[in-house]
């Protein structure tokens, strides 16, 4: 197990890596779900605790539907991001013929 300081360092590094991907995210925050132990690290790192859940969604029978809903939502965001050239997924330059499209 990591020391508290090492856990905080890892948390800060993960948030620093994720941060640039959320620059244009409309809510203006990075949504993070955590278990109790690491929630305090997120608050220490500047996060805002919103609420405690009594049961994780994946334990319910509707998890499969929820998973597909989230997957469709994320796909939509990724497609929009690619159209607007957000993120780092583009490794090759866009062909000139597609630039005008």
WONOR-V418903 format. One record per pair of residues at least 12 apart in sequence whose ideal C-beta (glycine too) atoms are under 6 Angstrom apart, sorted by the first residue. I is the first residue (numbers start at 1). J is the second residue. D is the distance in whole Angstrom. If there is no record, write none. Layout:
i->I j->J d->D
i->I j->J d->D
//
This chain:
i->7 j->41 d->6
i->8 j->41 d->5
i->11 j->41 d->5
i->11 j->45 d->5
i->12 j->45 d->5
i->18 j->30 d->6
//
